Amino acid sequence: METQDLRKAGLKITSPRLKVLNILERSTERHLSAEAIYRALLEHGDELGLATVYRVLTQFERACLVSRHNFEGGMAVFE
């Protein structure tokens, strides 16, 4: 996924979207929870709220850039 994909999906290129996109692209794990993305952002010194991570992932899902997989207990991961 690249910034061009964001534009094609009708999403503006914003700092939060780029930061989440960067984590998704660099991750060696195929499936990441919003919390795992949030922790990775904090480790990289990026100050982004958990609610913002969820909002960006929901936008990516609506644009068919990521897929959400729900598991028992309410946990969801994104790929």
Backbone as JSON Lines, residues from 0, in Angstrom:
{"i":0,"aa":"M","n":[0.86,-1.18,0.0],"ca":[0.0,0.0,0.0],"c":[0.9,1.24,0.0]}
{"i":1,"aa":"E","n":[0.55,2.19,-0.81],"ca":[1.34,3.41,-0.91],"c":[0.44,4.63,-0.78]}
{"i":2,"aa":"T","n":[1.08,5.78,-0.72],"ca":[0.3,7.01,-0.61],"c":[-0.61,7.18,-1.82]}
{"i":3,"aa":"Q","n":[-0.2,6.66,-2.97],"ca":[-1.05,6.74,-4.17],"c":[-2.35,5.98,-3.94]}
{"i":4,"aa":"D","n":[-2.27,4.86,-3.18],"ca":[-3.47,4.09,-2.87],"c":[-4.44,4.92,-2.04]}
{"i":5,"aa":"L","n":[-3.91,5.75,-1.15],"ca":[-4.77,6.61,-0.34],"c":[-5.53,7.58,-1.24]}
{"i":6,"aa":"R","n":[-4.82,8.18,-2.18],"ca":[-5.46,9.13,-3.09],"c":[-6.51,8.44,-3.96]}
{"i":7,"aa":"K","n":[-6.16,7.26,-4.48],"ca":[-7.11,6.51,-5.32],"c":[-8.37,6.15,-4.54]}
{"i":8,"aa":"A","n":[-8.21,5.92,-3.24],"ca":[-9.35,5.56,-2.39],"c":[-10.15,6.78,-1.97]}
{"i":9,"aa":"G","n":[-9.69,7.96,-2.39],"ca":[-10.41,9.19,-2.06],"c":[-10.06,9.74,-0.68]}
{"i":10,"aa":"L","n":[-8.93,9.28,-0.11],"ca":[-8.51,9.75,1.2],"c":[-7.39,10.78,1.05]}
{"i":11,"aa":"K","n":[-7.48,11.84,1.82],"ca":[-6.41,12.83,1.83],"c":[-5.17,12.23,2.5]}
{"i":12,"aa":"I","n":[-4.02,12.72,2.09],"ca":[-2.77,12.3,2.7],"c":[-2.6,13.16,3.96]}
{"i":13,"aa":"T","n":[-2.79,12.53,5.13],"ca":[-2.63,13.24,6.4],"c":[-1.55,12.57,7.22]}
{"i":14,"aa":"S","n":[-1.03,13.29,8.17],"ca":[0.03,12.75,9.03],"c":[-0.42,11.48,9.76]}
{"i":15,"aa":"P","n":[-1.6,11.46,10.41],"ca":[-2.01,10.22,11.09],"c":[-2.14,9.04,10.12]}
{"i":16,"aa":"R","n":[-2.69,9.27,8.95],"ca":[-2.84,8.19,7.97],"c":[-1.47,7.68,7.52]}
{"i":17,"aa":"L","n":[-0.54,8.58,7.28],"ca":[0.8,8.17,6.86],"c":[1.52,7.39,7.96]}
{"i":18,"aa":"K","n":[1.34,7.81,9.2],"ca":[1.99,7.11,10.31],"c":[1.45,5.7,10.47]}
{"i":19,"aa":"V","n":[0.14,5.54,10.39],"ca":[-0.46,4.2,10.5],"c":[-0.06,3.37,9.29]}
{"i":20,"aa":"L","n":[-0.09,3.94,8.12],"ca":[0.32,3.25,6.9],"c":[1.75,2.76,7.01]}
{"i":21,"aa":"N","n":[2.62,3.59,7.55],"ca":[4.03,3.24,7.72],"c":[4.19,2.03,8.64]}
{"i":22,"aa":"I","n":[3.45,2.01,9.74],"ca":[3.52,0.87,10.67],"c":[3.03,-0.4,9.98]}
{"i":23,"aa":"L","n":[1.93,-0.31,9.25],"ca":[1.4,-1.47,8.55],"c":[2.39,-2.0,7.51]}
{"i":24,"aa":"E","n":[3.06,-1.11,6.82],"ca":[4.01,-1.52,5.78],"c":[5.27,-2.12,6.36]}
{"i":25,"aa":"R","n":[5.76,-1.59,7.48],"ca":[7.03,-2.05,8.06],"c":[6.89,-3.28,8.93]}
{"i":26,"aa":"S","n":[5.7,-3.59,9.35],"ca":[5.5,-4.69,10.29],"c":[5.84,-6.03,9.66]}
{"i":27,"aa":"T","n":[6.52,-6.86,10.44],"ca":[6.81,-8.22,10.0],"c":[5.62,-9.14,10.28]}
{"i":28,"aa":"E","n":[4.72,-8.68,11.14],"ca":[3.5,-9.44,11.43],"c":[2.46,-9.11,10.38]}
{"i":29,"aa":"R","n":[1.71,-10.13,9.98],"ca":[0.7,-9.92,8.95],"c":[-0.56,-9.3,9.52]}
{"i":30,"aa":"H","n":[-0.92,-9.68,10.73],"ca":[-2.15,-9.18,11.36],"c":[-1.78,-8.34,12.57]}
{"i":31,"aa":"L","n":[-2.27,-7.13,12.61],"ca":[-2.0,-6.23,13.74],"c":[-3.31,-5.71,14.32]}
{"i":32,"aa":"S","n":[-3.36,-5.64,15.63],"ca":[-4.51,-5.01,16.28],"c":[-4.26,-3.5,16.31]}
{"i":33,"aa":"A","n":[-5.32,-2.75,16.53],"ca":[-5.18,-1.3,16.66],"c":[-4.26,-0.97,17.83]}
{"i":34,"aa":"E","n":[-4.35,-1.76,18.9],"ca":[-3.5,-1.53,20.07],"c":[-2.03,-1.77,19.74]}
{"i":35,"aa":"A","n":[-1.74,-2.79,18.93],"ca":[-0.36,-3.07,18.54],"c":[0.19,-1.94,17.67]}
{"i":36,"aa":"I","n":[-0.63,-1.42,16.79],"ca":[-0.22,-0.28,15.95],"c":[0.03,0.94,16.84]}
{"i":37,"aa":"Y","n":[-0.85,1.16,17.8],"ca":[-0.71,2.29,18.74],"c":[0.61,2.17,19.51]}
{"i":38,"aa":"R","n":[0.9,0.97,20.02],"ca":[2.16,0.76,20.77],"c":[3.38,1.0,19.88]}
{"i":39,"aa":"A","n":[3.31,0.53,18.63],"ca":[4.43,0.73,17.7],"c":[4.63,2.22,17.43]}
{"i":40,"aa":"L","n":[3.55,2.95,17.3],"ca":[3.66,4.4,17.1],"c":[4.34,5.06,18.3]}
{"i":41,"aa":"L","n":[3.94,4.66,19.5],"ca":[4.56,5.23,20.7],"c":[6.04,4.91,20.76]}
{"i":42,"aa":"E","n":[6.41,3.68,20.39],"ca":[7.82,3.28,20.39],"c":[8.64,4.12,19.41]}
{"i":43,"aa":"H","n":[8.02,4.57,18.35],"ca":[8.71,5.4,17.36],"c":[8.63,6.88,17.69]}
{"i":44,"aa":"G","n":[8.03,7.2,18.83],"ca":[7.95,8.59,19.27],"c":[6.82,9.37,18.61]}
{"i":45,"aa":"D","n":[5.91,8.66,17.96],"ca":[4.78,9.34,17.33],"c":[3.64,9.48,18.33]}
{"i":46,"aa":"E","n":[3.19,10.69,18.52],"ca":[2.11,10.94,19.46],"c":[0.79,10.96,18.71]}
{"i":47,"aa":"L","n":[0.12,9.83,18.76],"ca":[-1.15,9.66,18.08],"c":[-2.04,8.9,19.03]}
{"i":48,"aa":"G","n":[-3.25,9.36,19.24],"ca":[-4.16,8.71,20.18],"c":[-4.7,7.39,19.65]}
{"i":49,"aa":"L","n":[-5.07,6.51,20.56],"ca":[-5.64,5.22,20.19],"c":[-6.93,5.41,19.39]}
{"i":50,"aa":"A","n":[-7.74,6.4,19.76],"ca":[-8.98,6.67,19.03],"c":[-8.68,7.06,17.58]}
{"i":51,"aa":"T","n":[-7.6,7.8,17.37],"ca":[-7.21,8.19,16.02],"c":[-6.77,6.97,15.22]}
{"i":52,"aa":"V","n":[-6.05,6.05,15.86],"ca":[-5.63,4.82,15.18],"c":[-6.86,4.04,14.73]}
{"i":53,"aa":"Y","n":[-7.84,3.89,15.62],"ca":[-9.08,3.2,15.26],"c":[-9.8,3.9,14.11]}
{"i":54,"aa":"R","n":[-9.85,5.23,14.17],"ca":[-10.53,6.01,13.13],"c":[-9.84,5.81,11.77]}
{"i":55,"aa":"V","n":[-8.51,5.87,11.76],"ca":[-7.76,5.69,10.51],"c":[-7.97,4.27,9.97]}
{"i":56,"aa":"L","n":[-7.92,3.27,10.84],"ca":[-8.11,1.9,10.38],"c":[-9.52,1.7,9.82]}
{"i":57,"aa":"T","n":[-10.51,2.32,10.43],"ca":[-11.88,2.24,9.92],"c":[-11.97,2.89,8.55]}
{"i":58,"aa":"Q","n":[-11.29,4.02,8.37],"ca":[-11.27,4.68,7.06],"c":[-10.59,3.81,6.02]}
{"i":59,"aa":"F","n":[-9.48,3.18,6.4],"ca":[-8.77,2.27,5.5],"c":[-9.64,1.08,5.14]}
{"i":60,"aa":"E","n":[-10.39,0.58,6.12],"ca":[-11.27,-0.57,5.86],"c":[-12.38,-0.18,4.88]}
{"i":61,"aa":"R","n":[-13.0,0.95,5.1],"ca":[-14.07,1.42,4.2],"c":[-13.55,1.62,2.78]}
{"i":62,"aa":"A","n":[-12.28,2.01,2.66],"ca":[-11.67,2.24,1.35],"c":[-11.08,0.95,0.77]}
{"i":63,"aa":"C","n":[-11.28,-0.17,1.49],"ca":[-10.78,-1.49,1.05],"c":[-9.26,-1.54,0.95]}
{"i":64,"aa":"L","n":[-8.59,-0.79,1.82],"ca":[-7.13,-0.81,1.87],"c":[-6.63,-1.84,2.88]}
{"i":65,"aa":"V","n":[-7.44,-2.14,3.88],"ca":[-7.12,-3.18,4.86],"c":[-8.38,-4.03,5.08]}
{"i":66,"aa":"S","n":[-8.16,-5.2,5.62],"ca":[-9.26,-6.08,5.99],"c":[-9.28,-6.24,7.49]}
{"i":67,"aa":"R","n":[-10.49,-6.24,8.07],"ca":[-10.65,-6.43,9.51],"c":[-11.1,-7.88,9.72]}
{"i":68,"aa":"H","n":[-10.45,-8.52,10.7],"ca":[-10.84,-9.87,11.09],"c":[-11.22,-9.82,12.56]}
{"i":69,"aa":"N","n":[-12.45,-10.21,12.88],"ca":[-12.93,-10.19,14.25],"c":[-12.82,-11.58,14.86]}
{"i":70,"aa":"F","n":[-12.42,-11.63,16.12],"ca":[-12.28,-12.88,16.84],"c":[-13.16,-12.86,18.07]}
{"i":71,"aa":"E","n":[-13.35,-14.02,18.67],"ca":[-14.14,-14.11,19.9],"c":[-13.54,-13.19,20.95]}
{"i":72,"aa":"G","n":[-14.37,-12.66,21.77],"ca":[-13.91,-11.74,22.81],"c":[-13.81,-10.31,22.32]}
{"i":73,"aa":"G","n":[-14.22,-10.08,21.07],"ca":[-14.24,-8.71,20.55],"c":[-12.94,-8.22,19.98]}
{"i":74,"aa":"M","n":[-11.89,-9.05,19.93],"ca":[-10.62,-8.59,19.4],"c":[-10.67,-8.56,17.87]}
{"i":75,"aa":"A","n":[-10.15,-7.51,17.3],"ca":[-10.08,-7.38,15.84],"c":[-8.64,-7.13,15.44]}
{"i":76,"aa":"V","n":[-8.25,-7.7,14.33],"ca":[-6.92,-7.43,13.77],"c":[-7.1,-6.99,12.33]}
{"i":77,"aa":"F","n":[-6.1,-6.31,11.83],"ca":[-6.17,-5.75,10.49],"c":[-4.98,-6.25,9.68]}
{"i":78,"aa":"E","n":[-5.24,-6.48,8.39],"ca":[-4.15,-6.85,7.48],"c":[-4.3,-6.07,6.18]}
